[in-house]
Amino acid sequence: MSSAPSFSEKAGLPDLTPTPSFLEPQPKSSSYLDAIAPLTNTWNRYSAWRESFGLPNPGSTEQLTKEVKGTLATNFIFEGGRADLTKSLSANPAFQVTHSFALGSEAQPASYNFNTVYAKENLMMMGGFDHDGNVNARLNQGWTANSISKLQAQFSSQAGHNMLQMEHDYNGTDYNLNVKAMNLWPTDLTGVYIGSYLQSVTKNLALGVEGLYQRPTPDMSELSTSYIAKYTADKKDWIATALVQPSGIVTTSYWHKLSDKVEVAADLQLIAAPTRRDALATLGVKYELRMAGFRAQVDSTGKVAAVLEQRFAPTLAFLLSGEIDHFKSTAKVGAGVMIETSTLTPEEMGMPPQ
């Protein structure tokens, strides 16, 4: 049975009868997103302002002198006999194994290493061991196109040779951020911590800083910093870098690509500490031919070195290495071979059929 209409309803007037408070619509409380909206809006405007400059990504500090290291012969010189046998078992995902043999060196005894590589779109795993039982492993996991985590481990029967390193690298639009932790012990936070930041300030110049914090014991700690500068030409045909430490260590490098086949590089290391003064300058050249590669270098200590890699076929290469120290009247000579085999067909390897 419906109730009779009130006087206000009959007269067409608004009903002024008070409504109980529990029936009134309650105001909505501000959400978490509403609370941080001013902060996110400010950050978005700041990011858009930075992107308007069109500054490039400067790369990581770890690869600051990548072009110089690829040109100089320092990392390619070896002594004695050497053989690397590589076999590809899969193309997608990539999977290959390598057997490495070395003998005849006066500095190191004969050795054998077994290494394997597994890689797909966002994941890379590497592992290996040698004849002494030393095991090394590496894992790279890419979360996005700009964010990657890395894990590296080394286990040895010799005391002090074990190592565990965790690393994360992030590439922004115009900067790079990298953090590392080596031999971290969570209970007392001992270990080695490294953090670096490299920022492009112009289209050619990038500046950065790197900090190294060592904590071997809970009662001992040490902090050192390095300041970094990198200048890249407009055509990216030459790069100059500098790394300065307040303790008196300066490292500079210069790389120049003269043509598609010729590259030159120079590296200078200065130590001006109160207890030590020293300098080392290295100059090198690299020739890349159709079936051969040649590297040569000379440094201020009187060493002259050269490395030749001659390919007789896409799967067969011959290596020849030599170094002469004129001041010490010593010489090192090395010869090696690299053989690559595969169970894949030419189509699976991306090569045209014979």
Rosetta blueprint (number, residue, H / E / L):
1 M L
2 S L
3 S L
4 A L
5 P L
6 S L
7 F H
8 S H
9 E H
10 K H
11 A H
12 G L
13 L L
14 P L
15 D L
16 L L
17 T L
18 P L
19 T L
20 P L
21 S H
22 F H
23 L H
24 E L
25 P L
26 Q L
27 P L
28 K L
29 S L
30 S L
31 S L
32 Y H
33 L H
34 D H
35 A H
36 I H
37 A H
38 P H
39 L H
40 T H
41 N H
42 T H
43 W H
44 N H
45 R H
46 Y H
47 S H
48 A H
49 W H
50 R H
51 E H
52 S L
53 F L
54 G L
55 L L
56 P L
57 N L
58 P L
59 G L
60 S L
61 T H
62 E H
63 Q H
64 L L
65 T L
66 K H
67 E H
68 V H
69 K H
70 G H
71 T H
72 L L
73 A L
74 T H
75 N H
76 F H
77 I L
78 F L
79 E L
80 G E
81 G E
82 R E
83 A E
84 D E
85 L E
86 T E
87 K E
88 S E
89 L E
90 S E
91 A E
92 N L
93 P L
94 A E
95 F E
96 Q E
97 V E
98 T E
99 H E
100 S E
101 F E
102 A E
103 L E
104 G L
105 S L
106 E L
107 A L
108 Q L
109 P L
110 A L
111 S E
112 Y E
113 N E
114 F E
115 N E
116 T E
117 V E
118 Y E
119 A E
120 K L
121 E L
122 N L
123 L E
124 M E
125 M E
126 M E
127 G E
128 G E
129 F E
130 D E
131 H L
132 D L
133 G L
134 N L
135 V E
136 N E
137 A E
138 R E
139 L E
140 N E
141 Q E
142 G E
143 W L
144 T L
145 A L
146 N L
147 S E
148 I E
149 S E
150 K E
151 L E
152 Q E
153 A E
154 Q E
155 F E
156 S L
157 S L
158 Q L
159 A L
160 G L
161 H L
162 N L
163 M E
164 L E
165 Q E
166 M E
167 E E
168 H E
169 D E
170 Y E
171 N E
172 G L
173 T L
174 D L
175 Y E
176 N E
177 L E
178 N E
179 V E
180 K E
181 A E
182 M E
183 N E
184 L E
185 W E
186 P L
187 T L
188 D L
189 L L
190 T E
191 G E
192 V E
193 Y E
194 I E
195 G E
196 S E
197 Y E
198 L E
199 Q E
200 S E
201 V L
202 T L
203 K L
204 N L
205 L E
206 A E
207 L E
208 G E
209 V E
210 E E
211 G E
212 L E
213 Y E
214 Q E
215 R E
216 P E
217 T E
218 P L
219 D L
220 M E
221 S E
222 E E
223 L E
224 S E
225 T E
226 S E
227 Y E
228 I E
229 A E
230 K E
231 Y E
232 T E
233 A L
234 D L
235 K L
236 K L
237 D L
238 W E
239 I E
240 A E
241 T E
242 A E
243 L E
244 V E
245 Q E
246 P L
247 S L
248 G L
249 I E
250 V E
251 T E
252 T E
253 S E
254 Y E
255 W E
256 H E
257 K E
258 L L
259 S L
260 D L
261 K L
262 V E
263 E E
264 V E
265 A E
266 A E
267 D E
268 L E
269 Q E
270 L E
271 I E
272 A E
273 A E
274 P L
275 T L
276 R E
277 R E
278 D E
279 A E
280 L E
281 A E
282 T E
283 L E
284 G E
285 V E
286 K E
287 Y E
288 E E
289 L L
290 R L
291 M L
292 A E
293 G E
294 F E
295 R E
296 A E
297 Q E
298 V E
299 D E
300 S L
301 T L
302 G L
303 K E
304 V E
305 A E
306 A E
307 V E
308 L E
309 E E
310 Q E
311 R E
312 F E
313 A E
314 P L
315 T L
316 L E
317 A E
318 F E
319 L E
320 L E
321 S E
322 G E
323 E E
324 I E
325 D E
326 H L
327 F L
328 K L
329 S L
330 T E
331 A E
332 K E
333 V E
334 G E
335 A E
336 G E
337 V E
338 M E
339 I E
340 E E
341 T E
342 S E
343 T L
344 L L
345 T L
346 P L
347 E L
348 E L
349 M L
350 G L
351 M L
352 P L
353 P L
354 Q L
